[in-house]
Every structure is written in C-alpha cells, then in structure tokens.
C-alpha cells in the first residue's frame, strides 16, 4: 500500500518546484509527479498568508485570481500536498479568473 492511497480522490492544494500552486482532485501520484483533475492554478491570493491557511480557511475571492478550470493536469515536481476544507473549496468556487 502506498503512502498516497488515502490521498487519492481528495481535493488538495499542490505546491510545485517550478509550476506554481494548483488546486484540484488528486487522481494519481508517481514519485514527484501528480495528476490533478478539475484543477485550477492559483495565480494570486489575499486573505491567507500560507498555503496551509489557504487549504484550511480559503482565500478572499474578490482579491484573488484562479485560472480557468482544466479537466486534468500533470504536475512533474510536486513538493507539497495539503488537503482542503469545505470552507476553502467554497472560496475557490467563488473566485473567478
């Protein structure tokens, strides 16, 4: 059993080495490569200081920027995965491009 087994299917914040910060549903993990579905890139945010805070409390939708939703993305150098709360997901859903 992989350490990632319980993470598959969960909505997460992913910090990568060089591709920025993404949010989405974790579909696959292989080494440092992860596949997210229903993913968005977090370009700019307000209302949270750290990625841990973003994952727990969310962002200020009116002062933050998320990219358009993509059905699937492969991120090669994922270095941090943080599960998101329902409150955080609500703030992401309220944030437009």
N, C-alpha and C positions, 0 to 999 in steps of 0.2 A: 504494500500500500504506500502510495506517495504522500509526502507531506502536504501536497496541494489538493488531495482528493476532496477534503471538506470545503475547499475554496471554490471549486468548480460550480458554476451556476449562481454565484453570489455577485452582487453589484459592488464594484471596488473603485478606488482611486489608485491609479498606477503612475508612479514616478519612474521615468526612464533616464538613462545616462545622457542621451542627446536628442531625444524626440519630444521632450516636454512632459506635461502631465495630462493624463487621459482618464476618463471615467467610462464605465461600461460593465457589462456582464462578462465575467471570466469564463471563457469557453475551453481553453487549453493552455497548458504550460509544458514547455520542454526546455530545461536549463533556464537561461535568462530570457527566452522567447515566450511571449504570451499572446494569445489571441483573445480579443475582446469582441463581443457582439453588442449591437445597439450602443455604439461608442461615440463619445464627443471629446474633443481636445479642449482643455481649459486654458484659454489664452490669457485672461486677466481676471483677477478676482478682488473683491472687497468683502469685509465682514468677517474675515478669518485670517489668522496670522500664519498658521502652519497647515500642512496637508492633513495632519491628524485632526485639527479643528474643522477643516473643510469636510472631512469624512463624517464627523460627528454632528456638527451644527449647521453645515452648509455655507452658502455664500449669499451676499446681497444681490438679488437678480438685477436690480436697476443699475448697479455699478460694476457688473461683472460681464465677461464675454466668454461664451462657449461656442465652439464651432457647430456646424450643422451635424446632425446625426448621420453616422455611416453604419451600414449593416454589419460590417466586420473589418477589423484592422489587426495586422500582425505587428507587434512591437518587439524589436530584437533585444534591446538591453534594458529590460525591466529590473529595477533595483529596489523597488518598494511597492507592496500591495497593502491597501488598507480598506477593510470592509466599510460600506457606507450605511448610515442610519436612514430611517424613513424620512426624518426631517431634512436631512441633507439632500436626499433624492427629490423631495418636493421643491427645494430651492433650485436644483438643477433644471427641473422641468419648467420652472417659471422664468428661467434665464434664456433669452433669445440671442441669436448670433450678433 
